[in-house]
């Protein structure tokens, strides 16, 4: 997803970054509210977090209740690069304001060394799971990706370029189940072919990882516009691949987030040739489940950010803002600016934000993820490259205080996602432009924070009342905080706990099991607290839906870059 390249940062760019980063932080502070305007009295600031290892082209995913986790990446030092397989957790749940990095000791079938791969977090009864797929596993001659910058951006080429190519695009993946500071890898049973530098989001209702775009080889001509969906709840896990009508053009180095309240995946930027970035916005509507998924081009209001690729994007659920930072315009620079896309309004809007504190410098090939802290949601950015070297700094953008603003319900032009991806409850009185969603309540400002909520019940077969073991019951929240879920025992019984701070965000309860028709119901926190015992009766699926074979163009075997720009 995030790539490594030489970046030359200009002084003017750095100044712009500081300003724009400030803009974003404020926006994210507003993120604690779910509305277009900035939360009244909100204070947003950049915080310098604990430093990790020098890394770029890695992944960063949330670990609910703990912090963020990084896996793999490339350590690049001006022409000398190494693909890594390290797993580390930045624990932000401790008392230290900077957090603390700790190595995650993982056993089992590790995917191995990996760069520009894709990953998402999935909440499971056994703990958080990190699902990863694809990427590159080696560099020819021990080199780095710096060949892209001078060659494809029109700069100087030299004899080193032939040895500085990514060597192999891989087609395997794995699931890492976390338990404290340890984890266990389990290989994915199937694959969808070689793929690297695509975007990835977790789709809670479908219990699936959704990949879009990327490349099937090292050359630009292998870029695709295919959607690849890994159905994690199926037994065994299965893939669905499709090229939907009206899709964005093929691209790689782009970003995507899942807007739970809008029921949609949002895609931004990317490139097709390493020479020119893009700044278009697309929405994948998942409101009618996967069979009804459809693309829509989005034209936000406000000042459009510059074109870019290999940037980082973080979704903060409180405000429903997609925060974009860094990247490269042309493969030879590292941007030092930030942009915030407000998804709570229709149409979405680019918003300026002005945080306090010292902002990061220009970076490309960095990674970002949201972390829930006691003080609020924090956007964490880590690693990346500047001037051809991987960096080790981590930055947090935190907004606290302020009056909670209501969530705007998507109207015409806004896309909606599958069942199980909740919308936040509204607080405060709605603005005139807000249209409360039917069945949802609005909690007045000042309402006390509820206690932990435990939901219990039994899942049975509708036909005869016999238990359904292994069914997953989930109380929907906002991404990146995936739904709290539990798996039924041999008698079909389950029990799951929603921590107090997440109770106001309850939006939906759902149940799914292999071989049965899933169910999903909108529910408010008050309704669930009044009736915490929820039983489900599932209907047996007579004919399972066949998974169509992968489509979307040729699959090219990995090849070594020979110093000629791909066309």
N, C-alpha and C positions, 0 to 999 in steps of 0.2 A: 504493500500500500504506500509506504513512504520510502523514497528512493535516496540514494547517496550520490552526491555530485559535488564538484568544486563550486564554491559560491564566493563571489567577490562582492563584498558589501560596501556601498558608498556611504560617505558621511551624511549626505543629504538623506539617503534612505534610512539611516539610523534615526535621524531626527524624526522623520515621518513615522517610523515605527513606534517611537516612544509616544508620539501623539495618538496614533491610531490604536495602540495597545491600550492606552488610557481609555480611549473610546470604548473599547470592548469590555474592559473590566467593569465599567459602569453598567454596561448593558447586561453583564452577567449578574451584577448585583441585583438588577431588576429581575433577574431570572428567578429569584426566590419568589417573585410574584408571577402570576401567569397572565400577564396582560401586555398590551402594547406600550403604555407609558411606563417610565421608570418608577419603581416603587418610591413612594413618598418617604423621604428621610433615609433612603438607602445609602450605604457607604461601601464603595468597592475599592479594592486595593490589590496590587501585585505583591505576592510574597515569594521570597526566594526559599525554596525547599532544599532538603538534604541532597547533596550531589551523589549521583550514581557512577557507573562506569561510562567511559567514552563510547558512544554508540549512535548509529543512525540506521535508517531503513529497517527499523524494528517495529514491533507492535506494542501498544499500551492499551490495556483493558481494565475496566473497573472491577474491584472485588468488594461487593457490598459489605458495609460495616468495617472494612479494614483500610482500603486505600486503592492503589492501582498496581497492576502487575505488568512486567515487561518480559518478552521472550524473544530470543534471537537478535538479528540485526547484523550490521557490519561495522567493524571498527576500522576507520579509514584515517590514515595519517600521511597525507600528501604523496600518494602513489603507492603506498603499502597498505593493503587491505586484508582483512580476515573475517570470514563469515563465522558467526557465533551461535551457540546453542544454550546460552545461559538463561536461567529463569530467576527473576528477582522481584520482590514485593516492596513497594514504598508504603510502609505502614503509617497511615495518618490518623489512626485511632488512639495513638499514645498521647501522653501529655506534652511531649516536645512539639513546639509550634512548627518545626521544620520537617517533622516526620523522621522515620528511620528506615534505611534500606536493609533488607535481610535476604539472604540467598534462600531460594526454595529448592530443597532437595527432592528431586523427582526420580521415581523409579518407573519401571515398565518400558513399553515400546516407544521411546522418544522419537519424534520426527527427525531429530538430528539438527545439524547446522542449517540455519534458515535466514534469509533476508528478503525484503519486500514481499512478505507473505501477508495473509489475511487472518484475522482472529476476532472472536466475539466472546462475551461472557454469557453463560447460561446458569440460572439458579436451579439447583437440584436438591433433593432431600438430604443427600450426603454432603452437600456443601456446594460452593461455587465451582462451576466447570468452565474451563477455557477451551474453546473449540478453534482449531487452527487448520489452515489448508494452504497448499501450494507454496509459491515463492521460488527463490533460487537457493541452491545449496553449495555453490562453489564459484570461485573466480579463477579464470585461467591465469597462470603465472603468478598467483598470489596478489593480483592487482585489485584495483577498486573500480568504481563506476566513473572515475574522472574522465574516461574517454568520451563520454557523452557531451560533456561541457564544451571542450574546444572543437570537437568534430562536428557536432550537430548544431552548434550555435554559431558556426562560421569563424571560430577562433583558430589558433595555431594548432597544427597537428604535428606529431613527432613519432619517432620509431617506437615509443613505448606503447602506443595505443593498441597494437595488436595483442599485447599481453595483458591488457587491462579490461578484459571483457567478462561479463557474467557468463558462466559456463553452462549451467544446467537449470532449466525450468522444471520443477518437480510436480508430481500429480498425486501426492499422498497427503494425508492429514491425520490428526489425532485429537483426542479429548484428554485434557488434564484436569483431574478431579482434585481439588485442594482440600487440605485438612491442616489448618495451622500453617506451619512453615514447611510442610511436606506436601507432596502431590504424587499422583499415579497417572502415568500415560497409558492410554488404550488407543491403538491404531483404529482409524476409520475402516470399516469393512469394505467400502467401495470408493471409487474415485470418479471424477468427471473429466479427467485428462489434465495435461499440463496447464497451469495457470499461475500468473504472477501479476502483482501491481494492480489488482482489482480492488473495489471497495467492498466492505462487509458490514452488515448490520444484523442484530438479533431480532427476530420477529416473534414476540412473546405468544401471541394467540396461535400462530401456526407452529410454535415450538420449532423454529427453523432458523438456519443461517442463510441469509440472502446475499449472494455475491453478484456484482454487476461489473461488466467490462473487463479490463485487464489485457494481458497479452498471453498467448500460448507459446511464445518463443522469445528470443532475445531481440528480434528485429521488429521495427515499427509496423511492418506489414502484417504482423501476427496479431494486431489489436483486434478485439472483438467487442460486440455490443450485446452479448448474450447474458441472460439472467440464469444463474445457477443456484438452485435452492436445495440445501441439505436438510431433509426432514429428520430432525433429531429424535422426535418422539416415536418414529416408526421402528418396528422390530423385524428385521434389521433396518438400520438407517438407510435411507434411499435418496437418490438425487433426481431432481427434475430440472431440465434445461430447456429454455425457450427463448426465441427472439420475437418479442411482442411487436405488433404493428405500432407505428408511430413512436418508436424508441429513440433515445438520443443516438448520435453517431458513435461509432467505436471510439474508445478512449482508454487511457491508463493514467496513473498518477493523480486521479481525482479523489474526491472524498464523498462520504455519504453518512447520514445520521437517520435514526428512526424517530419520527415525531409521533409519540404515542397518542397525544390528544387529537392530532389531525389524522391519525390512522394512515400514515404514509411514510415512505422512504424518500428523503430529499438528497439529491445528487448535485454537486457543485464542481465546476472547473475540470481540470485534467488537460491532457495533451494528446495529439495524434502523431507527433513527430519529434519530440524533444526540443523543437525550435520555438514553438509558440504555445503559450498557455491559453486556457479558455476561462470564461467567467459566466457561462450560462447555468441556469438552474432548472432542474427537472424534478418532477414528483411522480412516484409510483404509488398509485392508489391500491390499497389492499383491503378496502372496506368490505368487499364482496368475497373475501377469501382468495386463495390463489387462482382459482378458475376464473375469477372476475377481475384479476389484476390488470391495470392499464396505466400507460404513461401519459403525462401531461406536461407540456412546456410551461414554465412559470416565469412571469415577468414582474419581479418585485418593484415596489416604489422605492424612492430614495436614491442616494448616490451609489452607483454600482462600483464594487471594488475592482481593482486591476485584475487582468488575466493571470492565471497561475496554475502550477501543477506541483505535485510532491509537497503539498502543504499539510497542515493538521486541522481537523475539525472536531469540535466537541459539542454535544447536545446537553444543555442544562434544562431540566424539566420544569423548574419553577416558572420561568418566563417563557418557556418554549422558544429558546433562542439557539440557533446554530452559530457557534463562535469559530471563526476561521482565522488561522494565524500562519504567517510565513509563506514558504514555498519559493518557487522560481518562475520568472516570466518567460525565460528563454533558454534555460539550461546552463547559464553562466553567472547568474546572480542569486543572491539569497535575500528574499524580501523581508523587510522589517516592519510590515504593517499588519493590521488586523481588521476584520469586518465582522459585523453581527447581523444575522438575518433573523428578524422577528417573525416567527411562524404563528403567532397568536392572532394575527389580523389577516383579513382577506381583502386584497391580495397581500402576501407577505411583504415585509418592508425592511430595507437596509437601515440600520439604526446606528448613530454615533454614541459612544460611551466614553467617559473620562474618569478612569480610576486613579487613585493615588499610588505611590510607591514607584520603584524602579522597574521599568519594563524590560523584557528580554531583548537581546540584540537580534540582528537579522539571521534567520535560520531557514534551511530547507531540509527535507528528509527527516523531520522530527516526527514525533507521535504525540497524540493527545487523548485524554480520557477524563470523564467526570468522576469525582469522588464525593461521597456524602460524608460530611463532617458534622460535629455538634453545632458548629457555628452556621452551617449552611452548605449548599452545593458549591463545589470548587472545581474549576476547570484546571486540569494539570497538563502541562506541556513538558516534554522531557527529551533530551538528546538533540539530534539533528546535526547538520554540518554548516560550517562557515569557513571560507577560505581553504576548502579542501580537507578539513580535519573534522573528525567527529567530536562532539561536545558531550559533557557530562552533567551539565546544569539541569535542574528541574525547577519549574516555576508554577505557582498556584495563583489563580485569579479568584478571589473570594469576595462576595458581597453580603453584607449583613445589615440588620435593622430594616426600617421602612415598613410602610403599611402594605399588607398583601392586597394585590389588585386582582380583579376577576379574570377568569379565563374566557377568552372569546371562543365561541363555538364556530367551527368552520362552516362557511356558507358556500355559495356558488364559486367554483374555481378551486376550492380546497379539497384535498384528497383525504380519504379516511382509511384506516388500516383494519386488520382482521380482528375478530373477537378476541378478547383477552388482552388487548393493548389499551389500557385505561386512560381516561381523561381526568385531570385533576379537578377536584371540587372547587367551586368558586368561593372566594371570600370577599367581603365588602359588597357594596351595591354595584351592580353592573353599569358600565358606561352605556350611553345611548346606542352605540354601535354593537354592543354585545348581545347576542341572542342566546339565552340560556337553553341548554339542550333539554328536551323533554325528559322528565323523570329524575333530573339532577337537582340537588338542593344547593343553596348558597348559604354558607356559614358566615354570620356577622363577624366583623372584626372584634377581637377580644374574646372569642369563644375559647374556653380552656382546652389545652392539649389533652386528648383522651389518653387512657391507660392502654397497655398492651391488649390486643384483641386476639383471643384464641377461637378458631373456627374448627368445629368437629362435625362428623357425620358419617354416612355410609353410602357406598356406591353399589348398586345392584343391577341385575338384568331386568329390564322392564317386563319381559315375557313371563318369568317365573319367580322373580324375587331373589334369585341366588346371587351371592356376592361376586364382585368383579375385582380380583386382586390385581395390583400393578397399575391401577388407574391413577392419573395425575390430576389433582385438584389444585387450582391456582387462584389466588386473589390478586387481581390485576393492579399494578401500579404504573409508574412512568419509567420509561427507559432513560438512563441506563440502569436504573434500579429495576431489575426484572421482577416479575410477579413472585410473591411468596407462595411456595407450593409444597405439597406433600404427596406421597405415594401410598395408596391403600394397601393394607395388609391382607393376609389370607382370607379374612372375614369381610373384606371390602371396607374396613373402617380407616379413617384418617384423622389427623389432628395437625393443624398448622397454626403458627403464631405470627401475627403482624405486630412489629414493635410500635410503640406509642407514636413515635415521630412520623411514621408512615400511615397511620390510621386515617388522617384527614384526606389522604390521597387515594383512598380506595375507590375504585370505579367499576369493577366487574369481578364476577366469580365464574370460573369455567371448569369443565371436567373433560378429560379426553382419555381414551384407552384404545389400544390397537384392536381393530375388529369391531369397534362400536362407533356410532354416530356421536360426534362431540356436541357438547352443550355449552352455551355461554349466556350469562344474564347480567344486565346492567344492575348495579347495586350501589347504594351510598354507604358511607361509614355508619350513619345512624341506623339504617335498615339492617346492616349486618350485625351491628352491636345489639340491636333489639332481638334478632333471631340468629344467634351464632351457630345453631345446629342446622346444617344444610345436608339433606339427603338427595341423592340423584338416582334416577332410574334410566339406564341407557338402552337404546335399541341396537340390536345386532345389525351390522352391515351385511347385507346378503351378498353383494358383489363388490369386492375391493376395487378401488380405482387403480388402473394400471398406470405406471409411471412412464411417460413417453421417453424415448431415447434422446440423448443429447443432440441438439441441433445448433446451428449458428455458424457454419463455415468450416474451413479446413483446420485441421490440427497439425501444426508444424513441429517437427522434432527440434529439440534444442540445438542451436548452432553457435559457433564461435564468431564473434564480430570480427570482421577483417579490415576494418578501417575505412569502409565506404558507407556513407549515410544510407540507411534503408529508405526505400521509396514505396 
